[in-house]
Amino acid sequence: MTFEEARAQFPVLERYAYLQAGSVGPLSRGTIGAMRAEEERGLNEGRGSFGAFMRLLEAREALRGEIAALVGVGGEHVALTASTTDGCNIVLGGLALGPADEVITTTDEHFGLLGPLHMSGAKVVVVEPEPERISAAVTPRTRLIAISHVLWTTGAILPVHELRAQTGIPILADGAQSVGAIPVDATGLDFYTVSGQKWLCGPEGTGALVVADPDGLRCDRPSYLSQDGYEQDGAFVRKAGAARFDPNLTPAAATAGIRASIGAVPEWGYERAFEIAERFRSRLGEVGCDVVTPDERATLVSWRVPADGSAALVARLADAGVVVRDLPGRGLIRASVGWWSDESDLESLVAGLGATS
Ligand SMILES: Cc1ncc(COP(=O)(O)O)c(C=O)c1O
């Protein structure tokens, strides 16, 4: 498929410079087609038949395998969740931490990770998102390093594999801004989260959690999907592998939608996404934006603005047909540049900035 054909799958791009995959990606005709077909089937044939349920279970296992392949692990290590936040809650609940334990995180994490960390009962140690500071914060009490693979603020890539190897401490990598944006290999990491609705352009309410050692994590938030048999008092036989952590039955339409989205990622996607993100950085720099350019960077492009004016600037850009977001309180505006983005999006952004300055 050529770039033009692949881009044409996203109708929103015909109308807007849509640069918001870091929140929710653009939807493609293929994804919506797959979801509609599934909704139609439910409408006409009923959702609760034995056949429909078996079909859904089969689709789930296929999806598990597809996500596993995407991040380089076996399907037995993948739980199907609704979000990254879901995955973080499963890990933090399952580790059963207490006040004598420490978890290390950074100043640049999303609440989807921070909330579960705060509720874990452990002491949360917060450091700047720099590898040396993270490893220097390790003490004999450290039970977990919980950080983003790609920071949602600046798009910096954190060296999660190196930190795991150097410190020997289990790591929870928040993959919300990485999976679908950059190549990801989750092997060697203890826990890795996936958000389906962002860079994979899937429906909302889809995601995954990679668990390297499912038997080493308590299943403390069981669902019907967690068990292979149970007693009337609730005692249950855990499913094999990470499937025991599946927290909910993703709707059939969303399951079909995320499968279609993953199947449509072009093989040149990562390379193109990196190149066009670099193009955004250099062009924005040329027109005077104070672009944040970390040494190791993914596909989020952020630039500094006065913090008190960032929301108003985002609103003015929206009026100009440019969809970006600000990072409240941080004085940053963020453009999410995907493999589907092109020069016309960039020029709309530049024109919008010119018109609003
Ligand atoms: C780094 C990071 N972590 C977690 C989240 C939350 O993701 P989800 O909605 O899949 O829970 C986001 C969403 O923007 C994010 O950027």
The ligand as an ORCA input file, in Angstrom:
! r2SCAN-3c Opt
* xyz 0 1
  C       2.226      8.110     29.306
  C       0.777      7.791     29.454
  N       0.405      6.859     30.326
  C      -0.885      6.518     30.478
  C      -1.870      7.138     29.770
  C      -3.290      6.697     29.963
  O      -3.581      5.801     28.936
  P      -4.941      4.978     28.947
  O      -6.027      5.944     28.619
  O      -4.737      3.921     27.909
  O      -5.090      4.419     30.309
  C      -1.546      8.135     28.854
  C      -2.599      8.825     28.096
  O      -2.437      9.879     27.558
  C      -0.179      8.475     28.696
  O       0.191      9.417     27.837
*
